[in-house]
C-alpha cells in the first residue's frame, strides 16, 4: 500500500470515528523517505480532519521515517515506541502531540 493510500485510509477511519478527534487541534507533517514516500499532512481542528500531500503550514509535530517503516507502523507490524527508540522514527516538535498521534493512527 502506498503512503497516499495509507493517508486516505487514515482519513476515512477518523471520519468514521469522530470521537478520536474530539478536543484535538493539531497539525502534523509526515516526511516519508524512500520508495512510495513523500510529504503529507494531517490537520485536526474542531472535530474535522484534513489530510493531504505536501507540507503542513505550521506543523506542531513533524514525523520523519521511511515510507516502508511508516506502513509497517500503521499496519501494526512495527511498534511506534520501538521505532522511536531504534531511530527509525524521528519526531520534531511537540512530543505531547506525537503521543496523541498514536491514538489517531491506531
C-alpha positions, 0 to 999 in steps of 0.5 A, a space after each residue: 500500500 502506498 503512503 497516499 493510500 495509507 493517508 486516505 485510509 487514515 482519513 476515512 477511519 477518523 471520519 468514521 470515528 469522530 470521537 478520536 478527534 474530539 478536543 484535538 487541534 493539531 497539525 502534523 507533517 509526515 516526511 516519508 523517505 524512500 520508495 512510495 514516500 513523500 510529504 503529507 499532512 494531517 490537520 485536526 481542528 474542531 472535530 474535522 480532519 484534513 489530510 493531504 500531500 505536501 507540507 503542513 503550514 505550521 506543523 506542531 509535530 513533524 514525523 520523519 521515517 521511511 515510507 516502508 517503516 511508516 506502513 509497517 507502523 500503521 499496519 501494526 507490524 512495527 511498534 511506534 515506541 520501538 521505532 522511536 527508540 531504534 531511530 527509525 522514527 524521528 519526531 520534531 516538535 511537540 512530543 505531547 502531540 506525537 503521543 496523541 498521534 498514536 491514538 489517531 493512527 491506531 
